Amino acid sequence: MSDLLETHDLTAALKKCPEWEHEKNAITRTIEFEEFNDAIDFVNDLAEIAGEAQHYPEITIRHTKVLLKLTTYDVGGVTDVDIELAQRVDNLVD
Protein backbone atom coordinates (compact mmCIF):
# COMPACT_ATOMS: atom_id res chain seq x y z
CA MET A 1 0.00 0.00 0.00
CA SER A 2 1.22 3.50 -0.79
CA ASP A 3 1.54 6.26 1.76
CA LEU A 4 -0.56 9.39 1.73
CA LEU A 5 1.24 12.23 -0.06
CA GLU A 6 1.99 15.26 2.07
CA THR A 7 0.79 18.62 0.71
CA HIS A 8 4.20 19.70 -0.64
CA ASP A 9 4.77 16.28 -2.28
CA LEU A 10 1.31 16.38 -3.84
CA THR A 11 1.91 19.89 -5.18
CA ALA A 12 5.18 18.74 -6.76
CA ALA A 13 3.59 15.59 -8.18
CA LEU A 14 0.73 17.54 -9.77
CA LYS A 15 3.24 19.58 -11.76
CA LYS A 16 3.71 16.37 -13.76
CA CYS A 17 -0.07 16.23 -14.29
CA PRO A 18 -1.14 19.85 -14.88
CA GLU A 19 -4.63 18.89 -16.12
CA TRP A 20 -5.49 17.40 -12.71
CA GLU A 21 -6.85 19.37 -9.76
CA HIS A 22 -6.60 18.59 -6.07
CA GLU A 23 -10.04 18.52 -4.44
CA LYS A 24 -10.25 17.50 -0.77
CA ASN A 25 -8.83 13.96 -0.59
CA ALA A 26 -8.68 13.27 -4.34
CA ILE A 27 -7.44 14.51 -7.68
CA THR A 28 -9.86 15.11 -10.53
CA ARG A 29 -9.82 15.74 -14.24
CA THR A 30 -12.60 16.39 -16.74
CA ILE A 31 -11.97 15.36 -20.33
CA GLU A 32 -14.28 16.46 -23.14
CA PHE A 33 -14.71 14.52 -26.35
CA GLU A 34 -16.40 15.40 -29.62
CA GLU A 35 -18.88 12.52 -29.57
CA PHE A 36 -20.47 10.35 -26.88
CA ASN A 37 -18.98 7.22 -28.45
CA ASP A 38 -15.49 8.76 -28.17
CA ALA A 39 -16.07 9.18 -24.44
CA ILE A 40 -17.17 5.56 -24.13
CA ASP A 41 -14.16 4.34 -26.13
CA PHE A 42 -11.89 6.29 -23.78
CA VAL A 43 -13.55 4.76 -20.71
CA ASN A 44 -13.11 1.27 -22.19
CA ASP A 45 -9.40 1.96 -22.78
CA LEU A 46 -9.11 3.39 -19.28
CA ALA A 47 -10.69 0.24 -17.83
CA GLU A 48 -7.80 -1.80 -19.24
CA ILE A 49 -5.20 0.53 -17.75
CA ALA A 50 -6.96 0.61 -14.38
CA GLY A 51 -7.20 -3.16 -14.38
CA GLU A 52 -3.48 -3.50 -15.04
CA ALA A 53 -2.75 -1.10 -12.18
CA GLN A 54 -5.43 -2.66 -9.96
CA HIS A 55 -6.45 0.87 -9.03
CA TYR A 56 -9.82 2.15 -10.17
CA PRO A 57 -11.02 5.73 -10.65
CA GLU A 58 -14.48 7.01 -10.03
CA ILE A 59 -15.88 7.74 -13.47
CA THR A 60 -18.82 9.99 -14.31
CA ILE A 61 -19.94 10.24 -17.92
CA ARG A 62 -22.05 13.20 -18.97
CA HIS A 63 -22.66 13.01 -22.68
CA THR A 64 -19.26 14.00 -24.12
CA LYS A 65 -17.56 14.78 -20.80
CA VAL A 66 -15.82 12.24 -18.60
CA LEU A 67 -15.03 13.24 -15.01
CA LEU A 68 -12.35 11.17 -13.30
CA LYS A 69 -11.64 11.12 -9.60
CA LEU A 70 -8.62 9.35 -8.15
CA THR A 71 -8.03 8.65 -4.47
CA THR A 72 -6.67 5.80 -2.40
CA TYR A 73 -9.49 4.99 0.01
CA ASP A 74 -7.33 2.79 2.25
CA VAL A 75 -5.31 5.83 3.36
CA GLY A 76 -7.96 8.49 2.83
CA GLY A 77 -6.27 10.59 0.17
CA VAL A 78 -3.88 10.85 -2.73
CA THR A 79 -0.89 8.52 -3.05
CA ASP A 80 1.79 7.79 -5.63
CA VAL A 81 -0.56 5.16 -7.08
CA ASP A 82 -3.06 7.90 -7.95
CA ILE A 83 -0.37 10.08 -9.53
CA GLU A 84 0.93 7.16 -11.60
CA LEU A 85 -2.57 6.38 -12.88
CA ALA A 86 -3.17 10.07 -13.63
CA GLN A 87 -0.01 10.11 -15.74
CA ARG A 88 -1.17 7.00 -17.61
CA VAL A 89 -4.54 8.66 -18.24
CA ASP A 90 -2.75 11.76 -19.57
CA ASN A 91 -0.74 9.56 -21.95
CA LEU A 92 -3.95 7.91 -23.13
CA VAL A 93 -5.64 11.25 -23.81
CA ASP A 94 -2.68 12.98 -25.48
Biopython code that builds the backbone (N, CA, C, O; Angstrom):
import numpy as np
from Bio.PDB.StructureBuilder import StructureBuilder

atoms = [
    (1, "MET", "N", (0.845, -1.181, 0.000)),
    (1, "MET", "CA", (0.000, 0.000, 0.000)),
    (1, "MET", "C", (0.889, 1.242, 0.000)),
    (1, "MET", "O", (1.931, 1.267, 0.654)),
    (2, "SER", "N", (0.482, 2.243, -0.717)),
    (2, "SER", "CA", (1.220, 3.497, -0.789)),
    (2, "SER", "C", (0.861, 4.392, 0.383)),
    (2, "SER", "O", (-0.209, 4.274, 0.980)),
    (3, "ASP", "N", (1.783, 5.289, 0.695)),
    (3, "ASP", "CA", (1.545, 6.255, 1.761)),
    (3, "ASP", "C", (0.874, 7.503, 1.211)),
    (3, "ASP", "O", (1.063, 7.873, 0.052)),
    (4, "LEU", "N", (0.099, 8.131, 2.054)),
    (4, "LEU", "CA", (-0.556, 9.392, 1.735)),
    (4, "LEU", "C", (0.501, 10.435, 1.404)),
    (4, "LEU", "O", (1.487, 10.573, 2.128)),
    (5, "LEU", "N", (0.299, 11.172, 0.312)),
    (5, "LEU", "CA", (1.239, 12.234, -0.061)),
    (5, "LEU", "C", (1.001, 13.460, 0.812)),
    (5, "LEU", "O", (-0.137, 13.888, 1.005)),
    (6, "GLU", "N", (2.074, 14.011, 1.328)),
    (6, "GLU", "CA", (1.991, 15.264, 2.070)),
    (6, "GLU", "C", (1.695, 16.391, 1.085)),
    (6, "GLU", "O", (1.909, 16.229, -0.117)),
    (7, "THR", "N", (1.214, 17.507, 1.565)),
    (7, "THR", "CA", (0.795, 18.621, 0.706)),
    (7, "THR", "C", (1.891, 19.052, -0.249)),
    (7, "THR", "O", (1.630, 19.222, -1.439)),
    (8, "HIS", "N", (3.121, 19.236, 0.242)),
    (8, "HIS", "CA", (4.201, 19.705, -0.643)),
    (8, "HIS", "C", (4.565, 18.651, -1.685)),
    (8, "HIS", "O", (4.905, 18.998, -2.816)),
    (9, "ASP", "N", (4.499, 17.351, -1.317)),
    (9, "ASP", "CA", (4.774, 16.282, -2.279)),
    (9, "ASP", "C", (3.674, 16.201, -3.335)),
    (9, "ASP", "O", (3.950, 15.959, -4.510)),
    (10, "LEU", "N", (2.432, 16.402, -2.909)),
    (10, "LEU", "CA", (1.310, 16.380, -3.841)),
    (10, "LEU", "C", (1.404, 17.544, -4.818)),
    (10, "LEU", "O", (1.157, 17.377, -6.012)),
    (11, "THR", "N", (1.758, 18.715, -4.317)),
    (11, "THR", "CA", (1.914, 19.886, -5.179)),
    (11, "THR", "C", (2.982, 19.632, -6.238)),
    (11, "THR", "O", (2.794, 19.958, -7.410)),
    (12, "ALA", "N", (4.090, 19.054, -5.824)),
    (12, "ALA", "CA", (5.178, 18.739, -6.761)),
    (12, "ALA", "C", (4.736, 17.682, -7.768)),
    (12, "ALA", "O", (5.033, 17.792, -8.957)),
    (13, "ALA", "N", (4.034, 16.667, -7.297)),
    (13, "ALA", "CA", (3.587, 15.590, -8.178)),
    (13, "ALA", "C", (2.592, 16.094, -9.221)),
    (13, "ALA", "O", (2.609, 15.641, -10.365)),
    (14, "LEU", "N", (1.733, 17.022, -8.834)),
    (14, "LEU", "CA", (0.727, 17.539, -9.766)),
    (14, "LEU", "C", (1.341, 18.402, -10.863)),
    (14, "LEU", "O", (0.690, 18.659, -11.876)),
    (15, "LYS", "N", (2.570, 18.851, -10.683)),
    (15, "LYS", "CA", (3.243, 19.575, -11.758)),
    (15, "LYS", "C", (3.495, 18.655, -12.950)),
    (15, "LYS", "O", (3.631, 19.119, -14.082)),
    (16, "LYS", "N", (3.556, 17.345, -12.688)),
    (16, "LYS", "CA", (3.714, 16.366, -13.757)),
    (16, "LYS", "C", (2.375, 16.088, -14.449)),
    (16, "LYS", "O", (2.334, 15.534, -15.548)),
    (17, "CYS", "N", (1.292, 16.479, -13.792)),
    (17, "CYS", "CA", (-0.070, 16.230, -14.290)),
    (17, "CYS", "C", (-0.869, 17.529, -14.222)),
    (17, "CYS", "O", (-1.808, 17.624, -13.432)),
    (18, "PRO", "N", (-0.523, 18.524, -15.025)),
    (18, "PRO", "CA", (-1.143, 19.847, -14.878)),
    (18, "PRO", "C", (-2.639, 19.899, -15.162)),
    (18, "PRO", "O", (-3.294, 20.865, -14.773)),
    (19, "GLU", "N", (-3.192, 18.904, -15.817)),
    (19, "GLU", "CA", (-4.629, 18.892, -16.116)),
    (19, "GLU", "C", (-5.466, 18.433, -14.916)),
    (19, "GLU", "O", (-6.693, 18.531, -14.935)),
    (20, "TRP", "N", (-4.803, 17.938, -13.887)),
    (20, "TRP", "CA", (-5.493, 17.404, -12.712)),
    (20, "TRP", "C", (-5.557, 18.460, -11.625)),
    (20, "TRP", "O", (-4.651, 19.279, -11.477)),
    (21, "GLU", "N", (-6.655, 18.425, -10.861)),
    (21, "GLU", "CA", (-6.848, 19.367, -9.762)),
    (21, "GLU", "C", (-6.998, 18.600, -8.453)),
    (21, "GLU", "O", (-7.582, 17.517, -8.413)),
    (22, "HIS", "N", (-6.468, 19.176, -7.397)),
    (22, "HIS", "CA", (-6.602, 18.585, -6.069)),
    (22, "HIS", "C", (-7.907, 19.096, -5.457)),
    (22, "HIS", "O", (-8.123, 20.303, -5.347)),
    (23, "GLU", "N", (-8.761, 18.173, -5.067)),
    (23, "GLU", "CA", (-10.039, 18.515, -4.440)),
    (23, "GLU", "C", (-10.228, 17.632, -3.221)),
    (23, "GLU", "O", (-10.470, 16.432, -3.350)),
    (24, "LYS", "N", (-10.119, 18.214, -2.048)),
    (24, "LYS", "CA", (-10.254, 17.499, -0.771)),
    (24, "LYS", "C", (-9.263, 16.350, -0.714)),
    (24, "LYS", "O", (-8.058, 16.593, -0.658)),
    (25, "ASN", "N", (-9.727, 15.111, -0.726)),
    (25, "ASN", "CA", (-8.833, 13.963, -0.589)),
    (25, "ASN", "C", (-8.652, 13.210, -1.908)),
    (25, "ASN", "O", (-8.424, 12.000, -1.904)),
    (26, "ALA", "N", (-8.752, 13.915, -3.028)),
    (26, "ALA", "CA", (-8.675, 13.273, -4.337)),
    (26, "ALA", "C", (-8.071, 14.234, -5.365)),
    (26, "ALA", "O", (-7.891, 15.424, -5.106)),
    (27, "ILE", "N", (-7.766, 13.679, -6.530)),
    (27, "ILE", "CA", (-7.437, 14.512, -7.684)),
    (27, "ILE", "C", (-8.469, 14.218, -8.755)),
    (27, "ILE", "O", (-8.943, 13.089, -8.886)),
    (28, "THR", "N", (-8.816, 15.251, -9.526)),
    (28, "THR", "CA", (-9.861, 15.108, -10.532)),
    (28, "THR", "C", (-9.417, 15.705, -11.862)),
    (28, "THR", "O", (-8.560, 16.586, -11.930)),
    (29, "ARG", "N", (-10.028, 15.192, -12.895)),
    (29, "ARG", "CA", (-9.817, 15.745, -14.241)),
    (29, "ARG", "C", (-11.082, 15.513, -15.052)),
    (29, "ARG", "O", (-11.682, 14.440, -14.992)),
    (30, "THR", "N", (-11.482, 16.523, -15.808)),
    (30, "THR", "CA", (-12.596, 16.390, -16.745)),
    (30, "THR", "C", (-12.032, 16.433, -18.155)),
    (30, "THR", "O", (-11.253, 17.319, -18.505)),
    (31, "ILE", "N", (-12.441, 15.462, -18.951)),
    (31, "ILE", "CA", (-11.973, 15.360, -20.334)),
    (31, "ILE", "C", (-13.208, 15.430, -21.230)),
    (31, "ILE", "O", (-14.182, 14.706, -21.025)),
    (32, "GLU", "N", (-13.149, 16.311, -22.222)),
    (32, "GLU", "CA", (-14.281, 16.460, -23.138)),
    (32, "GLU", "C", (-13.928, 15.879, -24.498)),
    (32, "GLU", "O", (-12.834, 16.089, -25.023)),
    (33, "PHE", "N", (-14.878, 15.149, -25.049)),
    (33, "PHE", "CA", (-14.708, 14.515, -26.355)),
    (33, "PHE", "C", (-15.708, 15.106, -27.332)),
    (33, "PHE", "O", (-16.653, 15.785, -26.931)),
    (34, "GLU", "N", (-15.499, 14.847, -28.615)),
    (34, "GLU", "CA", (-16.399, 15.396, -29.622)),
    (34, "GLU", "C", (-17.728, 14.647, -29.672)),
    (34, "GLU", "O", (-18.777, 15.249, -29.901)),
    (35, "GLU", "N", (-17.682, 13.356, -29.461)),
    (35, "GLU", "CA", (-18.877, 12.522, -29.566)),
    (35, "GLU", "C", (-18.997, 11.639, -28.327)),
    (35, "GLU", "O", (-17.996, 11.322, -27.683)),
    (36, "PHE", "N", (-20.214, 11.248, -28.001)),
    (36, "PHE", "CA", (-20.470, 10.353, -26.882)),
    (36, "PHE", "C", (-19.690, 9.047, -27.031)),
    (36, "PHE", "O", (-19.101, 8.560, -26.066)),
    (37, "ASN", "N", (-19.684, 8.485, -28.231)),
    (37, "ASN", "CA", (-18.978, 7.223, -28.454)),
    (37, "ASN", "C", (-17.471, 7.356, -28.205)),
    (37, "ASN", "O", (-16.826, 6.395, -27.785)),
    (38, "ASP", "N", (-16.913, 8.533, -28.463)),
    (38, "ASP", "CA", (-15.494, 8.762, -28.171)),
    (38, "ASP", "C", (-15.251, 8.683, -26.660)),
    (38, "ASP", "O", (-14.245, 8.133, -26.211)),
    (39, "ALA", "N", (-16.173, 9.232, -25.897)),
    (39, "ALA", "CA", (-16.065, 9.177, -24.438)),
    (39, "ALA", "C", (-16.134, 7.733, -23.955)),
    (39, "ALA", "O", (-15.370, 7.330, -23.077)),
    (40, "ILE", "N", (-17.035, 6.966, -24.522)),
    (40, "ILE", "CA", (-17.174, 5.559, -24.134)),
    (40, "ILE", "C", (-15.936, 4.761, -24.525)),
    (40, "ILE", "O", (-15.476, 3.918, -23.755)),
    (41, "ASP", "N", (-15.390, 5.017, -25.713)),
    (41, "ASP", "CA", (-14.158, 4.343, -26.134)),
    (41, "ASP", "C", (-13.016, 4.643, -25.166)),
    (41, "ASP", "O", (-12.237, 3.756, -24.815)),
    (42, "PHE", "N", (-12.926, 5.901, -24.742)),
    (42, "PHE", "CA", (-11.895, 6.289, -23.779)),
    (42, "PHE", "C", (-12.065, 5.524, -22.473)),
    (42, "PHE", "O", (-11.094, 5.004, -21.924)),
    (43, "VAL", "N", (-13.296, 5.455, -21.975)),
    (43, "VAL", "CA", (-13.548, 4.758, -20.710)),
    (43, "VAL", "C", (-13.191, 3.276, -20.844)),
    (43, "VAL", "O", (-12.649, 2.690, -19.908)),
    (44, "ASN", "N", (-13.482, 2.671, -21.972)),
    (44, "ASN", "CA", (-13.108, 1.269, -22.186)),
    (44, "ASN", "C", (-11.592, 1.094, -22.167)),
    (44, "ASN", "O", (-11.087, 0.137, -21.580)),
    (45, "ASP", "N", (-10.863, 2.012, -22.805)),
    (45, "ASP", "CA", (-9.395, 1.957, -22.782)),
    (45, "ASP", "C", (-8.876, 2.179, -21.366)),
    (45, "ASP", "O", (-7.934, 1.516, -20.931)),
    (46, "LEU", "N", (-9.494, 3.110, -20.654)),
    (46, "LEU", "CA", (-9.105, 3.391, -19.277)),
    (46, "LEU", "C", (-9.333, 2.174, -18.386)),
    (46, "LEU", "O", (-8.542, 1.912, -17.480)),
    (47, "ALA", "N", (-10.396, 1.436, -18.635)),
    (47, "ALA", "CA", (-10.689, 0.244, -17.834)),
    (47, "ALA", "C", (-9.543, -0.761, -17.917)),
    (47, "ALA", "O", (-9.214, -1.409, -16.923)),
    (48, "GLU", "N", (-8.941, -0.893, -19.080)),
    (48, "GLU", "CA", (-7.800, -1.802, -19.237)),
    (48, "GLU", "C", (-6.607, -1.326, -18.415)),
    (48, "GLU", "O", (-5.965, -2.117, -17.725)),
    (49, "ILE", "N", (-6.317, -0.037, -18.493)),
    (49, "ILE", "CA", (-5.195, 0.531, -17.747)),
    (49, "ILE", "C", (-5.430, 0.398, -16.244)),
    (49, "ILE", "O", (-4.524, 0.016, -15.504)),
    (50, "ALA", "N", (-6.630, 0.709, -15.797)),
    (50, "ALA", "CA", (-6.961, 0.614, -14.378)),
    (50, "ALA", "C", (-6.855, -0.835, -13.898)),
    (50, "ALA", "O", (-6.379, -1.101, -12.795)),
    (51, "GLY", "N", (-7.300, -1.753, -14.731)),
    (51, "GLY", "CA", (-7.203, -3.164, -14.376)),
    (51, "GLY", "C", (-5.763, -3.616, -14.221)),
    (51, "GLY", "O", (-5.433, -4.350, -13.290)),
    (52, "GLU", "N", (-4.901, -3.176, -15.139)),
    (52, "GLU", "CA", (-3.480, -3.505, -15.042)),
    (52, "GLU", "C", (-2.881, -2.960, -13.749)),
    (52, "GLU", "O", (-2.074, -3.626, -13.100)),
    (53, "ALA", "N", (-3.282, -1.746, -13.382)),
    (53, "ALA", "CA", (-2.748, -1.096, -12.183)),
    (53, "ALA", "C", (-3.448, -1.582, -10.915)),
    (53, "ALA", "O", (-2.966, -1.348, -9.806)),
    (54, "GLN", "N", (-4.576, -2.252, -11.079)),
    (54, "GLN", "CA", (-5.433, -2.659, -9.964)),
    (54, "GLN", "C", (-5.757, -1.471, -9.055)),
    (54, "GLN", "O", (-5.731, -1.558, -7.827)),
    (55, "HIS", "N", (-6.061, -0.366, -9.722)),
    (55, "HIS", "CA", (-6.449, 0.875, -9.035)),
    (55, "HIS", "C", (-7.502, 1.529, -9.917)),
    (55, "HIS", "O", (-7.255, 1.795, -11.093)),
    (56, "TYR", "N", (-8.676, 1.789, -9.351)),
    (56, "TYR", "CA", (-9.818, 2.152, -10.170)),
    (56, "TYR", "C", (-10.344, 3.551, -9.843)),
    (56, "TYR", "O", (-10.613, 3.865, -8.684)),
    (57, "PRO", "N", (-10.486, 4.380, -10.864)),
    (57, "PRO", "CA", (-11.019, 5.728, -10.645)),
    (57, "PRO", "C", (-12.531, 5.709, -10.525)),
    (57, "PRO", "O", (-13.198, 4.777, -10.976)),
    (58, "GLU", "N", (-13.052, 6.746, -9.914)),
    (58, "GLU", "CA", (-14.483, 7.008, -10.025)),
    (58, "GLU", "C", (-14.672, 7.670, -11.376)),
    (58, "GLU", "O", (-13.925, 8.582, -11.731)),
    (59, "ILE", "N", (-15.652, 7.226, -12.125)),
    (59, "ILE", "CA", (-15.882, 7.738, -13.474)),
    (59, "ILE", "C", (-17.329, 8.209, -13.588)),
    (59, "ILE", "O", (-18.265, 7.468, -13.288)),
    (60, "THR", "N", (-17.490, 9.452, -14.025)),
    (60, "THR", "CA", (-18.816, 9.992, -14.306)),
    (60, "THR", "C", (-18.824, 10.400, -15.771)),
    (60, "THR", "O", (-17.960, 11.150, -16.224)),
    (61, "ILE", "N", (-19.811, 9.897, -16.506)),
    (61, "ILE", "CA", (-19.938, 10.237, -17.924)),
    (61, "ILE", "C", (-21.170, 11.114, -18.087)),
    (61, "ILE", "O", (-22.278, 10.739, -17.703)),
    (62, "ARG", "N", (-20.951, 12.285, -18.663)),
    (62, "ARG", "CA", (-22.053, 13.203, -18.969)),
    (62, "ARG", "C", (-21.938, 13.588, -20.432)),
    (62, "ARG", "O", (-21.242, 14.532, -20.804)),
    (63, "HIS", "N", (-22.639, 12.830, -21.237)),
    (63, "HIS", "CA", (-22.662, 13.008, -22.685)),
    (63, "HIS", "C", (-21.252, 12.923, -23.243)),
    (63, "HIS", "O", (-20.735, 11.818, -23.406)),
    (64, "THR", "N", (-20.610, 14.045, -23.541)),
    (64, "THR", "CA", (-19.262, 13.995, -24.123)),
    (64, "THR", "C", (-18.168, 14.308, -23.103)),
    (64, "THR", "O", (-16.995, 14.400, -23.464)),
    (65, "LYS", "N", (-18.542, 14.471, -21.838)),
    (65, "LYS", "CA", (-17.562, 14.778, -20.798)),
    (65, "LYS", "C", (-17.393, 13.581, -19.866)),
    (65, "LYS", "O", (-18.362, 12.937, -19.465)),
    (66, "VAL", "N", (-16.137, 13.307, -19.536)),
    (66, "VAL", "CA", (-15.819, 12.239, -18.599)),
    (66, "VAL", "C", (-15.087, 12.877, -17.425)),
    (66, "VAL", "O", (-14.027, 13.481, -17.595)),
    (67, "LEU", "N", (-15.659, 12.737, -16.234)),
    (67, "LEU", "CA", (-15.034, 13.236, -15.013)),
    (67, "LEU", "C", (-14.390, 12.064, -14.299)),
    (67, "LEU", "O", (-15.039, 11.057, -14.015)),
    (68, "LEU", "N", (-13.088, 12.209, -14.009)),
    (68, "LEU", "CA", (-12.345, 11.173, -13.302)),
    (68, "LEU", "C", (-11.956, 11.677, -11.929)),
    (68, "LEU", "O", (-11.579, 12.836, -11.758)),
    (69, "LYS", "N", (-12.052, 10.802, -10.966)),
    (69, "LYS", "CA", (-11.636, 11.124, -9.599)),
    (69, "LYS", "C", (-10.749, 9.991, -9.114)),
    (69, "LYS", "O", (-11.143, 8.825, -9.146)),
    (70, "LEU", "N", (-9.555, 10.339, -8.665)),
    (70, "LEU", "CA", (-8.615, 9.355, -8.153)),
    (70, "LEU", "C", (-8.319, 9.623, -6.684)),
    (70, "LEU", "O", (-8.022, 10.753, -6.298)),
    (71, "THR", "N", (-8.401, 8.591, -5.880)),
    (71, "THR", "CA", (-8.034, 8.647, -4.471)),
    (71, "THR", "C", (-7.725, 7.231, -4.029)),
    (71, "THR", "O", (-8.186, 6.267, -4.642)),
    (72, "THR", "N", (-6.951, 7.104, -2.972)),
    (72, "THR", "CA", (-6.668, 5.802, -2.397)),
    (72, "THR", "C", (-7.455, 5.724, -1.096)),
    (72, "THR", "O", (-7.050, 6.297, -0.085)),
    (73, "TYR", "N", (-8.571, 5.019, -1.125)),
    (73, "TYR", "CA", (-9.490, 4.992, 0.007)),
    (73, "TYR", "C", (-8.860, 4.405, 1.261)),
    (73, "TYR", "O", (-9.189, 4.814, 2.374)),
    (74, "ASP", "N", (-7.949, 3.439, 1.083)),
    (74, "ASP", "CA", (-7.330, 2.793, 2.246)),
    (74, "ASP", "C", (-6.591, 3.770, 3.150)),
    (74, "ASP", "O", (-6.507, 3.560, 4.360)),
    (75, "VAL", "N", (-6.053, 4.848, 2.560)),
    (75, "VAL", "CA", (-5.314, 5.826, 3.362)),
    (75, "VAL", "C", (-6.033, 7.168, 3.438)),
    (75, "VAL", "O", (-5.578, 8.081, 4.127)),
    (76, "GLY", "N", (-7.145, 7.287, 2.736)),
    (76, "GLY", "CA", (-7.960, 8.493, 2.831)),
    (76, "GLY", "C", (-7.443, 9.693, 2.078)),
    (76, "GLY", "O", (-7.657, 10.829, 2.501)),
    (77, "GLY", "N", (-6.760, 9.460, 0.959)),
    (77, "GLY", "CA", (-6.274, 10.589, 0.172)),
    (77, "GLY", "C", (-5.456, 10.143, -1.016)),
    (77, "GLY", "O", (-5.557, 9.004, -1.472)),
    (78, "VAL", "N", (-4.647, 11.058, -1.509)),
    (78, "VAL", "CA", (-3.882, 10.847, -2.734)),
    (78, "VAL", "C", (-2.527, 10.230, -2.409)),
    (78, "VAL", "O", (-1.832, 10.662, -1.490)),
    (79, "THR", "N", (-2.169, 9.203, -3.189)),
    (79, "THR", "CA", (-0.889, 8.525, -3.048)),
    (79, "THR", "C", (-0.169, 8.499, -4.392)),
    (79, "THR", "O", (-0.694, 8.968, -5.402)),
    (80, "ASP", "N", (1.037, 7.944, -4.387)),
    (80, "ASP", "CA", (1.792, 7.793, -5.630)),
    (80, "ASP", "C", (1.028, 6.960, -6.654)),
    (80, "ASP", "O", (1.164, 7.180, -7.857)),
    (81, "VAL", "N", (0.231, 6.014, -6.189)),
    (81, "VAL", "CA", (-0.555, 5.160, -7.084)),
    (81, "VAL", "C", (-1.530, 6.015, -7.893)),
    (81, "VAL", "O", (-1.724, 5.778, -9.085)),
    (82, "ASP", "N", (-2.139, 7.003, -7.251)),
    (82, "ASP", "CA", (-3.062, 7.905, -7.954)),
    (82, "ASP", "C", (-2.326, 8.747, -8.985)),
    (82, "ASP", "O", (-2.807, 8.933, -10.103)),
    (83, "ILE", "N", (-1.166, 9.250, -8.608)),
    (83, "ILE", "CA", (-0.374, 10.078, -9.530)),
    (83, "ILE", "C", (0.066, 9.254, -10.732)),
    (83, "ILE", "O", (0.005, 9.728, -11.867)),
    (84, "GLU", "N", (0.509, 8.025, -10.489)),
    (84, "GLU", "CA", (0.929, 7.159, -11.598)),
    (84, "GLU", "C", (-0.225, 6.883, -12.554)),
    (84, "GLU", "O", (-0.040, 6.904, -13.770)),
    (85, "LEU", "N", (-1.416, 6.623, -12.014)),
    (85, "LEU", "CA", (-2.565, 6.378, -12.884)),
    (85, "LEU", "C", (-2.963, 7.650, -13.617)),
    (85, "LEU", "O", (-3.355, 7.589, -14.782)),
    (86, "ALA", "N", (-2.872, 8.793, -12.963)),
    (86, "ALA", "CA", (-3.171, 10.073, -13.626)),
    (86, "ALA", "C", (-2.229, 10.284, -14.808)),
    (86, "ALA", "O", (-2.660, 10.741, -15.866)),
    (87, "GLN", "N", (-0.965, 9.960, -14.643)),
    (87, "GLN", "CA", (-0.012, 10.106, -15.745)),
    (87, "GLN", "C", (-0.351, 9.160, -16.885)),
    (87, "GLN", "O", (-0.224, 9.528, -18.053)),
    (88, "ARG", "N", (-0.778, 7.955, -16.563)),
    (88, "ARG", "CA", (-1.167, 7.000, -17.609)),
    (88, "ARG", "C", (-2.418, 7.484, -18.345)),
    (88, "ARG", "O", (-2.536, 7.310, -19.558)),
    (89, "VAL", "N", (-3.346, 8.090, -17.609)),
    (89, "VAL", "CA", (-4.540, 8.662, -18.240)),
    (89, "VAL", "C", (-4.118, 9.790, -19.184)),
    (89, "VAL", "O", (-4.602, 9.869, -20.313)),
    (90, "ASP", "N", (-3.226, 10.653, -18.725)),
    (90, "ASP", "CA", (-2.753, 11.755, -19.566)),
    (90, "ASP", "C", (-2.132, 11.222, -20.855)),
    (90, "ASP", "O", (-2.367, 11.776, -21.929)),
    (91, "ASN", "N", (-1.347, 10.160, -20.759)),
    (91, "ASN", "CA", (-0.737, 9.561, -21.948)),
    (91, "ASN", "C", (-1.799, 8.996, -22.890)),
    (91, "ASN", "O", (-1.650, 9.055, -24.111)),
    (92, "LEU", "N", (-2.861, 8.452, -22.322)),
    (92, "LEU", "CA", (-3.950, 7.910, -23.128)),
    (92, "LEU", "C", (-4.695, 9.014, -23.869)),
    (92, "LEU", "O", (-5.082, 8.835, -25.024)),
    (93, "VAL", "N", (-4.896, 10.138, -23.223)),
    (93, "VAL", "CA", (-5.642, 11.247, -23.812)),
    (93, "VAL", "C", (-4.807, 11.975, -24.864)),
    (93, "VAL", "O", (-5.323, 12.349, -25.917)),
    (94, "ASP", "N", (-3.542, 12.173, -24.584)),
    (94, "ASP", "CA", (-2.679, 12.978, -25.477)),
    (94, "ASP", "C", (-2.189, 12.238, -26.683)),
    (94, "ASP", "O", (-1.462, 12.802, -27.501)),
]
sb = StructureBuilder()
sb.init_structure("model")
sb.init_model(0)
sb.init_chain("A")
sb.init_seg("    ")
for serial, (resi, resn, name, xyz) in enumerate(atoms, 1):
    if name == "N":
        sb.init_residue(resn, " ", resi, " ")
    sb.init_atom(name, np.array(xyz, "f"), 0.0, 1.0, " ", f" {name:<3s}", serial, name[0])
structure = sb.get_structure()
